[in-house]
Every structure is written in structure tokens, then in C-alpha cells.
Amino acid sequence: SLLFHMTQTEVCPPSCNCKSLGEMKGLQVDCSSRKLTEVPALPLDTKRLYLHNNSLTSVPPGALDSLRSLKEVKIFDNPWNCDCHILYLKLWLEDISAPSLGNIRCASPASVRMKTLRQLTGNELGICKRLLPIKCLEFFWRDLILIAGAIITLILVAWALKFSKKLVCQINL
């Protein structure tokens, strides 16, 4: 898909320094200390990824999913915004590099400032729960309107059929 090609490439990102790890071993992609505010498009064969000491606040969901051969990742020393949207990074790191959860600290919001990603609880990511009912309510009203529309259409069709039968009967007479 197009999105896949936009986020993963075979070339080294211009803001990073890539080094081959030898025959069939993949790449070391060093994007540390570059003042990056977002994760660049990364080569698929990235084995080691260094994104530490930048200005990253979050990682978009799915952005790192296709780095299948990744063995090492360093993303500490970034001003992480630990709201609902940090959940993707937290879960991804639990799978890829659980020890690094202990050295990634939140910069915001104030309630979790200086906490590590490992220490974050479901309650602290509670904004996720607040986002849900609003969405559900939107779907509820949309569904209600669609159902009402369907019922009105059926009533009109039934009425039209009944009317057309009367008309056919009158013409036959």
C-alpha cells in the first residue's frame, strides 16, 4: 500500500547516518542528536535504531511495525508526551525491547512528568477512556439516523406498493 511505502524505504533517511552491519546483517540507523520531531521513514532491514536525544514527543501508531529484523532500539532522552497516544510506543517496546521502558521518561503532561514508560498505569492514560464515549455517541446518532431513514424508506415502499395495487385493480375494473 502507499502508506507502507511512505513509512518504510530501502534508503537511508537524509537526517540519519546508516552503516551496513556486514553481509545479510542489516543496517545500523543512527538518527540520534538530530533535533528530530518525528520518526523518519526507516529502511526495512534496520537492525539497530538509534533515535535518542532528539525532540520526539510521540510515534504514530504502526510507524515501527514493519521493522521485522530490529534487534536494538535506543529512544531515550526525548520529550515524550505520555498521553493516550503514547500507548502504541509503550506496547511496541514491550514486544521489542522491554528493558528500554525503564529509561524512557515522560516530559508531559505534568501529572506524569519524569515517570518512566514502564511506570505508566492505565489510569494515567485515562484520556483514552474519555475519548471512547464521545466516539460511541457519534456512532449512536449516526446509526439512529440510518435506521430511521431505512424505516421511512420501507414505509414509503409499502405505501407505494399498496397504492399501485389499488390503481391496477381500478384499471382492471
Backbone as CSV, one residue per row, in Angstrom:
resi,resn,N_x,N_y,N_z,CA_x,CA_y,CA_z,C_x,C_y,C_z
1,SER,0.833,-1.191,0.000,0.000,0.000,0.000,0.876,1.252,0.000
2,LEU,0.282,2.366,-0.327,1.019,3.634,-0.440,1.583,4.059,0.912
3,LEU,0.761,3.920,1.964,1.207,4.315,3.303,2.448,3.536,3.710
4,PHE,2.447,2.246,3.372,3.587,1.389,3.693,4.851,1.940,3.053
5,HIS,4.763,2.335,1.777,5.939,2.845,1.068,6.371,4.209,1.580
6,MET,5.431,4.943,2.154,5.786,6.248,2.695,6.552,6.124,4.010
7,THR,6.261,5.089,4.791,6.890,4.990,6.109,8.115,4.079,6.119
8,GLN,8.204,3.138,5.170,9.360,2.246,5.128,10.010,2.304,3.747
9,THR,11.317,2.402,3.722,12.013,2.532,2.447,13.238,1.626,2.454
10,GLU,13.950,1.627,1.353,15.216,0.886,1.260,16.398,1.843,1.411
11,VAL,16.094,3.140,1.472,17.185,4.123,1.526,17.325,4.719,2.928
12,CYS,18.535,5.194,3.189,18.817,5.817,4.479,18.125,7.181,4.550
13,PRO,17.411,7.494,5.642,16.792,8.817,5.763,17.868,9.906,5.714
14,PRO,17.596,11.011,5.046,18.605,12.086,4.927,19.061,12.630,6.281
15,SER,18.178,12.546,7.300,18.520,13.099,8.617,19.314,12.114,9.480
16,CYS,19.650,10.936,8.919,20.320,9.898,9.713,21.620,9.444,9.056
17,ASN,22.350,8.642,9.796,23.595,8.069,9.312,23.436,6.547,9.330
18,CYS,23.528,5.908,8.160,23.335,4.460,8.088,24.653,3.752,7.828
19,LYS,24.802,2.615,8.506,26.024,1.835,8.365,25.640,0.376,8.195
20,SER,26.197,-0.274,7.180,25.911,-1.693,6.965,26.567,-2.522,8.065
21,LEU,25.841,-3.526,8.533,26.382,-4.413,9.568,26.947,-5.684,8.935
22,GLY,27.408,-5.570,7.695,28.018,-6.710,7.014,27.014,-7.529,6.229
23,GLU,27.506,-8.537,5.539,26.699,-9.396,4.663,25.452,-9.951,5.379
24,MET,24.264,-9.662,4.837,22.986,-10.184,5.340,22.686,-9.818,6.802
25,LYS,23.331,-8.798,7.310,23.115,-8.471,8.720,22.202,-7.265,8.928
26,GLY,21.917,-6.517,7.865,21.061,-5.346,8.013,21.837,-4.072,8.263
27,LEU,21.096,-3.050,8.720,21.670,-1.712,8.880,21.625,-1.229,10.323
28,GLN,22.620,-0.410,10.645,22.558,0.381,11.871,22.146,1.774,11.429
29,VAL,20.998,2.230,11.906,20.478,3.547,11.518,20.595,4.478,12.722
30,ASP,21.520,5.428,12.605,21.783,6.359,13.711,21.150,7.713,13.415
31,CYS,20.027,7.992,14.090,19.332,9.275,13.940,19.391,10.046,15.250
32,SER,20.375,9.723,16.099,20.443,10.363,17.421,20.985,11.789,17.323
33,SER,20.544,12.621,18.249,21.017,14.013,18.384,20.885,14.813,17.090
34,ARG,19.731,14.704,16.437,19.489,15.450,15.176,18.344,16.443,15.310
35,LYS,17.843,16.662,16.514,16.716,17.565,16.754,15.446,17.128,16.005
36,LEU,15.315,15.821,15.755,14.140,15.304,15.034,12.868,15.471,15.873
37,THR,11.784,15.870,15.216,10.493,15.986,15.904,9.558,14.847,15.500
38,GLU,9.918,14.097,14.440,9.148,12.898,14.097,10.072,11.810,13.587
39,VAL,9.606,10.575,13.705,10.393,9.421,13.273,10.457,9.438,11.738
40,PRO,11.670,9.411,11.159,11.776,9.429,9.695,11.373,8.086,9.081
41,ALA,11.203,8.045,7.764,10.948,6.780,7.057,12.205,5.928,7.186
42,LEU,12.047,4.723,7.692,13.210,3.890,8.019,13.354,2.707,7.061
43,PRO,14.618,2.326,6.751,14.841,1.163,5.884,14.292,-0.110,6.538
44,LEU,13.727,-0.988,5.713,13.125,-2.233,6.213,14.127,-3.129,6.937
45,ASP,15.381,-3.105,6.496,16.380,-4.006,7.089,17.141,-3.360,8.249
46,THR,16.485,-2.399,8.940,17.094,-1.769,10.109,17.231,-2.809,11.227
47,LYS,18.466,-3.011,11.682,18.752,-3.968,12.746,18.933,-3.225,14.079
48,ARG,19.638,-2.092,14.021,19.843,-1.238,15.197,19.324,0.156,14.875
49,LEU,18.490,0.688,15.766,17.887,2.003,15.533,18.185,2.915,16.718
50,TYR,18.849,4.027,16.419,19.192,4.995,17.466,18.451,6.307,17.211
51,LEU,17.481,6.584,18.066,16.683,7.814,17.952,16.784,8.646,19.233
52,HIS,17.767,8.337,20.084,17.875,9.032,21.362,18.374,10.479,21.186
53,ASN,18.081,11.279,22.216,18.500,12.686,22.257,17.982,13.487,21.061
54,ASN,16.671,13.445,20.863,16.011,14.239,19.827,14.881,15.035,20.459
55,SER,13.932,15.476,19.636,12.774,16.231,20.138,11.472,15.487,19.855
56,LEU,11.543,14.150,19.887,10.355,13.333,19.620,9.392,13.401,20.804
57,THR,8.106,13.597,20.508,7.091,13.617,21.572,6.163,12.413,21.473
58,SER,6.049,11.826,20.260,5.219,10.627,20.089,5.625,9.896,18.815
59,VAL,5.104,8.677,18.676,5.338,7.867,17.482,3.960,7.478,16.946
60,PRO,3.671,7.770,15.671,2.343,7.423,15.143,2.117,5.907,15.161
61,PRO,0.910,5.462,15.522,0.621,4.025,15.550,0.974,3.343,14.226
62,GLY,1.689,2.234,14.318,2.052,1.464,13.135,3.373,1.870,12.493
63,ALA,3.935,3.006,12.915,5.136,3.546,12.255,6.339,2.608,12.318
64,LEU,6.394,1.764,13.336,7.567,0.899,13.520,7.255,-0.585,13.303
65,ASP,6.021,-0.893,12.939,5.572,-2.293,12.859,6.332,-3.142,11.848
66,SER,6.775,-2.547,10.735,7.383,-3.386,9.695,8.902,-3.518,9.830
67,LEU,9.452,-3.037,10.941,10.890,-3.226,11.187,11.091,-4.600,11.806
68,ARG,10.906,-5.637,11.009,10.869,-7.019,11.489,12.226,-7.531,11.997
69,SER,13.333,-7.000,11.445,14.644,-7.544,11.824,15.323,-6.719,12.924
70,LEU,14.561,-5.802,13.531,15.124,-4.930,14.570,15.579,-5.737,15.788
71,LYS,16.799,-5.471,16.227,17.348,-6.171,17.399,17.649,-5.209,18.547
72,GLU,17.884,-3.941,18.218,18.265,-2.972,19.257,17.631,-1.630,18.934
73,VAL,17.080,-0.984,19.947,16.484,0.345,19.754,16.817,1.216,20.968
74,LYS,17.235,2.452,20.673,17.506,3.428,21.742,16.694,4.679,21.440
75,ILE,15.729,4.996,22.296,14.913,6.194,22.046,14.719,7.031,23.315
76,PHE,15.652,6.900,24.257,15.572,7.704,25.478,15.982,9.156,25.188
77,ASP,15.878,10.011,26.194,16.230,11.439,26.065,15.467,12.137,24.951
78,ASN,14.160,11.946,24.955,13.243,12.676,24.085,12.131,13.222,24.980
79,PRO,11.548,14.367,24.621,10.485,14.945,25.477,9.132,14.276,25.219
80,TRP,8.998,13.007,25.602,7.789,12.236,25.303,6.544,12.823,25.955
81,ASN,5.485,12.913,25.168,4.184,13.343,25.675,3.387,12.083,25.993
82,CYS,3.297,11.748,27.282,2.709,10.469,27.698,1.198,10.565,27.924
83,ASP,0.488,10.935,26.885,-0.970,10.905,26.946,-1.433,9.607,26.272
84,CYS,-2.670,9.546,25.919,-3.264,8.366,25.299,-2.434,7.853,24.113
85,HIS,-1.836,8.768,23.358,-1.169,8.399,22.108,0.193,7.730,22.304
86,ILE,0.678,7.669,23.538,1.969,7.012,23.804,1.781,5.496,23.930
87,LEU,0.531,5.061,23.982,0.219,3.642,24.182,0.852,2.758,23.110
88,TYR,0.827,3.193,21.851,1.432,2.398,20.767,2.911,2.143,21.055
89,LEU,3.646,3.216,21.388,5.082,3.080,21.653,5.326,2.153,22.848
90,LYS,4.548,2.331,23.905,4.694,1.505,25.115,4.491,0.022,24.778
91,LEU,3.432,-0.302,24.062,3.143,-1.701,23.725,4.184,-2.259,22.752
92,TRP,4.606,-1.432,21.793,5.625,-1.860,20.815,6.938,-2.186,21.530
93,LEU,7.328,-1.321,22.457,8.572,-1.549,23.199,8.478,-2.780,24.104
94,GLU,7.295,-3.038,24.665,7.120,-4.238,25.489,7.455,-5.491,24.676
95,ASP,7.117,-5.450,23.377,7.407,-6.588,22.492,8.863,-6.617,22.033
96,ILE,9.408,-5.463,21.655,10.714,-5.379,21.004,11.864,-5.250,22.002
97,SER,11.704,-4.352,22.977,12.825,-4.022,23.857,12.318,-3.615,25.242
98,ALA,11.765,-4.582,25.967,11.174,-4.302,27.283,12.094,-3.535,28.244
99,PRO,13.415,-3.839,28.294,14.276,-3.106,29.234,14.291,-1.588,29.000
100,SER,14.115,-1.158,27.745,14.185,0.279,27.463,12.987,1.054,28.020
101,LEU,11.917,0.348,28.417,10.767,1.035,29.028,11.171,1.754,30.311
102,GLY,12.239,1.270,30.937,12.691,1.857,32.194,13.517,3.116,32.034
103,ASN,14.050,3.366,30.813,14.876,4.581,30.659,14.242,5.626,29.742
104,ILE,12.967,5.427,29.414,12.245,6.436,28.621,11.328,7.192,29.565
105,ARG,11.588,8.490,29.707,10.835,9.297,30.665,9.867,10.255,29.980
106,CYS,8.733,10.460,30.633,7.715,11.384,30.118,8.105,12.825,30.431
107,ALA,7.852,13.715,29.483,8.078,15.147,29.715,6.756,15.844,30.032
108,SER,5.672,15.297,29.506,4.341,15.867,29.729,3.327,14.726,29.635
109,PRO,2.075,14.932,30.062,1.555,16.059,30.854,2.166,16.101,32.265
110,ALA,1.912,17.181,32.966,2.549,17.428,34.265,2.334,16.288,35.267
111,SER,1.174,15.639,35.217,0.849,14.583,36.185,1.790,13.378,36.098
112,VAL,2.424,13.173,34.936,3.318,12.010,34.786,4.757,12.418,34.468
113,ARG,5.038,13.715,34.576,6.381,14.209,34.255,7.455,13.447,35.030
114,MET,8.513,13.021,34.343,9.660,12.284,34.884,9.356,10.814,35.206
115,LYS,8.129,10.365,35.001,7.837,8.938,35.168,8.378,8.189,33.955
116,THR,8.759,6.929,34.172,9.205,6.127,33.034,7.985,5.501,32.366
117,LEU,8.170,5.074,31.123,7.091,4.430,30.380,6.637,3.163,31.103
118,ARG,7.572,2.477,31.767,7.235,1.257,32.498,6.275,1.550,33.641
119,GLN,6.425,2.735,34.282,5.618,3.079,35.458,4.209,3.567,35.116
120,LEU,3.969,3.879,33.855,2.651,4.403,33.468,1.564,3.352,33.665
121,THR,0.469,3.778,34.288,-0.658,2.865,34.523,-1.805,3.207,33.578
122,GLY,-2.770,2.319,33.511,-3.965,2.550,32.693,-4.701,3.808,33.119
123,ASN,-4.717,4.096,34.436,-5.403,5.291,34.932,-4.746,6.565,34.417
124,GLU,-3.407,6.533,34.322,-2.694,7.724,33.856,-2.896,7.946,32.358
125,LEU,-3.184,6.879,31.654,-3.507,7.003,30.229,-5.023,7.134,30.078
126,GLY,-5.671,7.600,31.142,-7.134,7.638,31.241,-7.836,8.448,30.185
127,ILE,-7.126,9.359,29.528,-7.764,10.150,28.473,-8.310,9.215,27.392
128,CYS,-7.700,8.032,27.245,-8.195,7.046,26.276,-9.637,6.699,26.579
129,LYS,-9.929,6.523,27.867,-11.295,6.157,28.261,-12.255,7.314,27.979
130,ARG,-11.776,8.549,28.129,-12.653,9.702,27.892,-12.923,9.895,26.404
131,LEU,-11.988,9.466,25.552,-12.195,9.618,24.105,-13.272,8.659,23.613
132,LEU,-13.391,7.504,24.258,-14.277,6.452,23.778,-15.762,6.828,23.787
133,PRO,-16.332,7.295,24.921,-17.773,7.566,24.934,-18.202,8.589,23.884
134,ILE,-17.365,9.587,23.623,-17.705,10.602,22.623,-17.850,9.934,21.262
135,LYS,-16.889,9.095,20.903,-16.937,8.375,19.630,-18.187,7.489,19.576
136,CYS,-18.455,6.759,20.677,-19.609,5.865,20.710,-20.896,6.648,20.495
137,LEU,-20.969,7.814,21.105,-22.152,8.663,20.971,-22.342,9.097,19.515
138,GLU,-21.237,9.469,18.844,-21.305,9.855,17.431,-21.866,8.703,16.604
139,PHE,-21.357,7.489,16.858,-21.830,6.316,16.111,-23.300,6.045,16.420
140,PHE,-23.706,6.230,17.686,-25.080,6.003,18.099,-26.026,6.884,17.292
141,TRP,-25.734,8.196,17.213,-26.614,9.114,16.476,-26.599,8.805,14.990
142,ARG,-25.415,8.484,14.452,-25.329,8.140,13.031,-26.184,6.909,12.738
143,ASP,-26.058,5.890,13.591,-26.819,4.653,13.397,-28.317,4.893,13.530
144,LEU,-28.692,5.719,14.502,-30.104,6.029,14.717,-30.702,6.693,13.473
145,ILE,-29.968,7.638,12.897,-30.433,8.331,11.688,-30.553,7.341,10.521
146,LEU,-29.559,6.450,10.377,-29.607,5.455,9.302,-30.796,4.509,9.473
147,ILE,-31.056,4.074,10.702,-32.183,3.173,10.968,-33.512,3.879,10.676
148,ALA,-33.624,5.130,11.145,-34.845,5.899,10.895,-35.067,6.066,9.389
149,GLY,-33.991,6.355,8.673,-34.083,6.511,7.212,-34.545,5.231,6.548
150,ALA,-34.016,4.098,7.004,-34.395,2.802,6.442,-35.870,2.506,6.702
151,ILE,-36.348,2.802,7.910,-37.752,2.558,8.264,-38.675,3.425,7.404
152,ILE,-38.338,4.697,7.270,-39.150,5.614,6.448,-39.198,5.127,5.003
153,THR,-38.053,4.695,4.475,-37.993,4.183,3.104,-38.896,2.959,2.951
154,LEU,-38.839,2.027,3.903,-39.681,0.830,3.849,-41.167,1.186,3.884
155,ILE,-41.543,2.137,4.742,-42.939,2.574,4.835,-43.392,3.162,3.498
156,LEU,-42.542,4.002,2.898,-42.881,4.603,1.605,-43.022,3.549,0.510
157,VAL,-42.118,2.569,0.497,-42.180,1.492,-0.500,-43.463,0.677,-0.307
158,ALA,-43.786,0.334,0.942,-45.008,-0.431,1.235,-46.243,0.356,0.793
159,TRP,-46.263,1.640,1.094,-47.390,2.506,0.723,-47.516,2.591,-0.802
160,ALA,-46.360,2.743,-1.470,-46.362,2.826,-2.938,-46.881,1.524,-3.544
161,LEU,-46.488,0.377,-2.987,-46.968,-0.924,-3.496,-48.480,-1.060,-3.300
162,LYS,-48.941,-0.666,-2.132,-50.371,-0.744,-1.816,-51.155,0.149,-2.784
163,PHE,-50.640,1.351,-2.989,-51.297,2.319,-3.878,-51.310,1.790,-5.314
164,SER,-50.182,1.194,-5.732,-50.100,0.688,-7.111,-51.056,-0.498,-7.319
165,LYS,-51.275,-1.339,-6.279,-52.233,-2.449,-6.380,-53.652,-1.912,-6.550
166,LYS,-54.012,-0.864,-5.789,-55.326,-0.247,-5.913,-55.518,0.269,-7.328
167,LEU,-54.466,0.914,-7.854,-54.512,1.508,-9.197,-54.709,0.423,-10.229
168,VAL,-53.955,-0.700,-10.088,-54.057,-1.836,-11.030,-55.475,-2.417,-10.966
169,CYS,-56.035,-2.554,-9.739,-57.390,-3.091,-9.585,-58.420,-2.188,-10.270
170,GLN,-58.275,-0.875,-10.122,-59.216,0.071,-10.719,-59.127,0.034,-12.237
171,ILE,-57.914,-0.110,-12.789,-57.738,-0.159,-14.227,-58.392,-1.441,-14.785
172,ASN,-58.222,-2.578,-14.061,-58.809,-3.855,-14.476,-60.339,-3.784,-14.506
173,LEU,-60.908,-3.052,-13.537,-62.370,-2.919,-13.489,-62.847,-2.047,-14.627
